[in-house]
């Protein structure tokens, strides 16, 4: 008899209530007794062509792309061909011209934001080099404008000085290349803080320079092929993978975005007499990125079954993607400077900006976070309290702004992926669905 899950009922109710258009779920465990997949709702709410969500629907990953790029750069570190020609490691500087193979002049030119009482947009020269480690762990000072108001204000000021107006909202506009998109000043000296941002995008840019391959080609050759996945199951360019006539059906595997409207008397009835309706949103700049570079921190697409194969490979440590000693970098904290360690734990005390469930760290609990080479890392899970605790020491996970989330817990022996496609970032109504899914997978399939 097939096992039943309470979270399936909860998710279906959320779909019926207009909270989320559709959801895809995958989960596996280390001992092989769990190989779970489930899809519900819609991949597109377009009135002319509504489509159901399926387990092989392709979703825009947003920041879940970061894990794929992190694995890619670690594969580069694994490669003897690069070790033999020049030193390459987590502490290799990317802003030092004496390391020409990894030197990123556009990144090296960025100053540090240093506002004064008379000039809120003042900057100063950077005094420390940025390393690969800094970029992977969000301790480089490179931030996102939509998360850091000082950067948003500086960017708007700079565009005004240049007489330019962005074609999309300034916090989300996509330029053609990483340097064009992320030319804002640093928030702090490298290593002297922690701020979630575009470091992984710069890592992808560096990988392309060092390898001579596009990031998309690297994924096809060194991730999809090694895992036995079909071409296009993990990618940056759906339109390039299936460009010809007759392949429209494959392109229609790509989900479209929804956004929730809330108003009395509109749409499907929600709780408390309040009405909700999730409508279709046309996002051509996002869903058809064939004319711009690969953004390693946010620009990926994947069939979540393929993404689950990635995290499962990390769970069982099968060396299909990374050597064991290199894969450990994903399951160990990689922040070196104490200021950065303090800053990430301070940031997680107000996690409303994070997609998915983040247990708030507190000294009394002993819960401690770090950032590994690939995601949020639990250094110490802390003491159990009345709310319960299921994550173990070494837990690794993160999400994407369109309300996606993934996790890998080697000690508990479980991994999972949750996927939605909504323009309701970090949605407090979807977060409980992500939490319930993860918690029940742990409870029913995690090692005791």
Residue pairs with C-beta under 8 A, 6 or more apart in sequence:
3 444
5 440
5 444
6 436
6 440
7 25
7 433
7 436
7 437
7 440
8 38
8 40
10 432
10 433
10 436
11 20
11 23
11 25
11 40
11 433
11 437
12 40
14 20
14 23
14 429
14 430
14 433
15 21
15 22
15 23
15 40
15 41
16 268
17 268
17 269
17 270
17 271
17 276
18 260
18 267
18 268
18 270
18 275
18 276
18 277
18 278
19 260
19 270
19 276
19 278
19 427
19 429
19 430
20 41
20 258
20 260
20 278
20 403
20 420
20 422
20 427
20 429
20 430
20 433
21 41
21 42
21 43
21 45
21 53
21 258
21 278
21 420
21 421
21 422
22 39
22 40
22 41
22 42
22 43
22 52
22 53
22 57
22 255
22 258
22 420
22 421
23 39
23 40
23 41
23 53
23 418
23 419
23 420
23 433
24 37
24 38
24 39
24 53
24 54
24 55
24 57
24 59
24 304
24 417
24 418
24 419
24 420
25 36
25 37
25 38
25 39
25 304
25 416
25 417
25 418
25 419
25 437
26 36
26 37
26 55
26 304
26 305
26 307
26 308
26 416
26 417
27 34
27 36
27 308
27 414
27 415
27 416
27 417
27 437
27 441
27 445
28 34
28 35
28 36
28 308
28 312
28 315
28 414
28 415
28 416
29 315
29 413
29 414
29 415
29 445
29 446
30 315
30 316
30 410
30 413
30 414
30 447
31 413
33 445
34 414
34 441
34 445
36 441
37 55
37 305
37 308
38 55
39 52
39 53
39 54
39 55
39 57
40 53
41 52
41 53
42 50
42 51
42 52
42 53
42 258
43 51
43 52
43 53
43 54
43 57
43 255
43 256
43 421
44 50
44 51
44 255
44 256
44 280
45 256
45 258
45 278
45 279
45 280
46 256
46 280
47 280
49 252
51 252
53 255
55 304
55 305
56 253
56 303
56 305
57 253
57 254
57 255
57 303
57 304
58 232
58 233
58 238
58 253
58 254
58 255
58 301
58 302
58 303
59 254
59 255
59 301
59 302
59 303
59 304
59 402
59 404
59 419
59 421
60 254
60 255
60 257
60 286
60 287
60 300
60 301
60 400
60 402
60 421
61 68
61 298
61 300
61 301
61 302
61 307
61 400
61 404
62 298
62 399
62 400
62 401
62 402
62 404
63 297
63 298
63 355
63 398
63 399
63 400
63 401
64 300
64 302
64 307
64 398
64 399
64 400
64 404
64 405
64 406
65 200
65 295
65 296
65 297
65 298
65 299
65 300
65 400
66 200
66 296
66 297
66 298
66 374
66 375
66 398
67 310
67 311
67 374
67 375
67 398
67 406
68 219
68 223
68 234
68 296
68 300
68 302
68 310
69 200
69 203
69 204
69 207
69 215
69 296
69 297
69 300
70 136
70 200
70 203
70 330
70 373
70 374
70 375
71 223
71 310
71 321
71 322
71 330
71 374
72 204
72 207
72 215
72 218
72 219
72 222
72 223
72 296
73 132
73 136
73 203
73 204
73 206
73 207
74 322
74 326
74 327
74 329
74 330
74 373
74 374
75 222
75 321
75 322
75 326
76 82
76 88
76 207
76 210
76 211
77 88
77 89
77 90
77 326
78 322
78 323
78 326
82 88
82 210
85 101
86 99
86 101
86 102
87 99
88 101
88 102
88 210
89 132
90 131
90 132
90 133
90 136
90 329
90 334
90 373
91 131
91 132
91 133
92 99
92 102
92 131
92 132
93 99
93 102
93 129
93 130
93 131
94 102
94 103
94 104
94 107
94 108
94 129
94 130
94 131
94 132
94 135
94 202
94 206
95 103
95 104
95 107
95 108
95 126
95 129
95 130
96 103
96 108
96 129
97 103
97 105
97 108
101 209
101 210
102 132
102 206
102 209
102 210
104 202
104 205
104 206
104 209
106 178
106 179
106 183
107 130
107 142
107 179
107 202
108 130
110 126
110 142
110 183
110 184
110 185
110 186
111 123
111 124
111 125
111 126
111 185
111 186
112 123
112 124
112 125
112 126
112 141
112 185
112 186
112 187
112 188
112 189
113 121
113 122
113 123
113 150
113 151
113 154
113 184
113 185
113 186
113 187
114 122
114 123
114 124
115 121
115 122
115 150
116 122
120 150
120 153
121 153
121 154
121 157
121 158
123 185
126 141
126 186
126 189
126 190
127 189
128 189
128 190
128 191
128 192
129 190
130 140
130 141
130 142
130 190
131 140
131 190
132 203
132 206
133 139
133 334
133 336
133 373
134 140
134 141
134 190
134 191
134 199
135 142
135 199
135 200
135 202
135 203
135 206
136 199
136 200
136 203
136 334
136 371
136 373
136 374
137 194
137 199
137 334
137 335
137 340
137 371
137 372
137 373
138 194
138 195
138 196
138 197
138 199
138 344
138 371
139 190
139 191
139 193
139 194
139 335
139 337
139 340
139 371
140 186
140 190
140 197
140 199
140 202
141 186
141 187
141 188
141 189
141 190
141 192
141 193
141 195
142 182
142 186
142 187
142 195
142 197
142 198
142 199
142 202
143 151
143 184
143 186
143 187
143 195
143 196
143 197
143 198
144 151
144 171
144 196
144 197
144 198
145 151
145 152
145 155
145 170
145 171
145 184
146 152
146 171
146 172
147 195
147 196
147 197
147 353
148 187
148 195
148 197
150 187
151 184
151 185
151 187
152 170
152 171
154 184
154 185
155 170
155 184
156 170
158 184
159 165
159 166
159 170
166 173
167 173
168 174
168 285
173 181
174 181
174 285
174 286
174 289
174 292
174 295
175 181
175 292
176 291
176 292
176 293
177 205
177 292
177 293
178 198
178 201
178 202
178 204
178 205
178 293
178 295
178 296
179 205
181 198
181 201
181 295
182 198
182 201
182 202
187 193
187 195
187 197
188 195
191 336
191 337
191 339
191 340
192 337
192 339
192 340
193 339
193 340
193 343
194 335
194 340
194 341
194 343
194 344
194 347
194 371
195 343
195 347
196 347
196 353
198 297
199 297
200 296
200 297
201 295
201 296
201 297
201 298
203 296
203 297
204 215
204 294
204 295
204 296
204 297
205 293
205 296
207 213
207 215
207 218
207 296
208 214
208 215
208 218
208 294
211 218
213 221
214 294
215 236
215 294
215 296
216 235
216 236
216 237
216 240
216 294
219 234
219 235
219 236
219 300
220 231
220 234
220 235
222 321
223 229
223 234
223 310
223 321
224 230
224 231
224 233
224 234
224 306
226 320
226 321
227 306
227 309
227 310
227 313
227 320
227 321
229 306
229 309
231 241
232 238
232 241
232 242
232 250
233 302
233 303
233 305
233 306
234 300
234 301
234 302
234 303
234 306
234 307
234 310
235 241
235 300
235 301
235 302
236 289
236 294
236 295
236 299
236 300
236 301
237 289
237 290
237 294
238 251
238 254
238 287
238 288
238 301
239 251
239 288
239 290
240 290
241 250
242 250
242 251
253 303
254 287
254 301
255 421
256 280
256 281
256 282
256 283
256 287
256 421
257 280
257 281
257 283
257 286
257 287
257 402
257 421
257 422
257 423
258 278
258 279
258 280
258 281
258 421
258 422
258 423
259 278
259 279
259 281
259 422
259 423
259 424
260 276
260 277
260 278
260 279
260 422
260 424
260 427
260 429
261 267
261 276
261 277
261 278
261 279
262 270
262 274
262 275
262 276
263 275
264 273
264 274
264 275
265 275
266 275
266 277
267 275
267 276
267 277
267 278
268 275
268 276
268 277
269 275
270 276
278 422
281 423
283 423
289 299
298 400
298 401
304 417
304 419
307 406
307 417
308 415
308 416
308 417
310 321
311 406
311 407
311 408
311 415
311 416
311 417
312 415
313 320
313 321
314 321
314 322
314 327
314 330
314 396
314 408
314 415
315 408
315 409
315 410
315 413
315 414
315 415
317 324
317 327
317 410
319 327
321 327
322 330
329 372
329 373
329 374
330 372
330 373
330 374
330 375
330 396
331 372
331 377
331 394
331 396
331 410
332 372
332 377
332 394
333 341
333 370
333 371
333 372
333 377
333 379
334 370
334 371
334 372
334 373
335 341
335 344
335 370
335 371
341 370
344 369
344 370
344 371
345 361
345 368
345 369
348 354
348 358
348 360
348 361
348 369
348 376
349 360
349 361
351 358
351 360
352 426
352 428
353 426
354 399
354 426
355 398
355 399
355 400
355 401
355 403
355 404
355 405
355 425
355 426
355 431
355 434
356 397
356 398
356 399
356 405
356 418
356 431
356 434
356 435
356 438
357 431
357 434
357 435
357 438
358 376
359 367
359 382
359 389
359 391
360 367
361 367
361 368
361 369
361 382
362 382
364 383
365 382
365 383
365 385
366 380
366 382
366 383
367 378
367 380
367 381
367 382
368 378
368 379
368 380
368 382
369 376
369 377
369 378
369 379
370 377
370 379
371 377
372 396
374 396
374 398
375 396
375 397
375 398
376 396
376 397
376 398
377 394
377 395
377 396
378 391
378 392
378 393
378 394
378 395
378 396
379 393
380 393
381 389
381 391
381 392
381 393
381 395
382 389
388 439
390 412
390 438
390 439
390 442
390 443
390 446
391 409
391 412
391 442
392 409
392 411
392 412
393 411
394 409
394 410
394 411
395 407
395 408
395 409
395 411
395 412
396 407
396 408
396 409
397 405
397 406
397 407
397 408
398 405
398 406
399 405
399 406
399 434
401 425
401 426
402 420
402 421
402 422
402 423
402 425
403 420
403 421
403 422
403 424
403 425
403 426
403 427
403 430
403 434
404 417
404 418
404 419
404 420
405 417
405 418
405 434
405 438
406 415
406 416
406 417
406 418
407 414
407 415
407 416
407 438
408 415
409 415
409 442
409 446
411 447
412 442
412 446
412 447
413 445
413 446
413 447
414 441
414 442
414 445
414 446
416 437
416 438
416 441
418 433
418 434
418 437
418 438
420 430
422 430
424 430
